[in-house]
Amino acid sequence: MNDQPRIPDPETRRRSIERMQEVCRQFDALNLILDEAIALAEADIRNSPLNAYRLRKAKLGVAPENSKVDI
């Protein structure tokens, strides 16, 4: 039994490399799309009236209503 891995011929290696490079390009494109989506979501959060309200409350040192402690 031959347990040694077989080295593919040059043409098979070339095709595999091309496929891997294409997958890398696709992942790069997807990462760019996700980065843009994250930036848009963060901008929406920053511009949210609810976020502005929470920031004002935090600056005043007022605890949020949901954090009441029962004794």
PEGI-V658087 format. One line per field, one symbol per residue. ss: DSSP state (@ for helix, = for strand, . for the rest). burial: b if it has 24 or more other C-alpha atoms within 12 Angstrom, else e. A space follows every 10 residues. Layout:
BEGIN
ss->???
burial->???
END
This chain:
BEGIN
ss->.........@ @@@@@@@@@@ @@@@@@@@@@ @@@@@@@@@@ @@@@@@..@@ @@@@@@@@@@ ....@@@... .
burial->eeeeeeeeee eeeeeeeeee eeeeeeeeee eeeeeeeeee eeeeeeeeee eeeeeeeeee eeeeeeeeee e
END
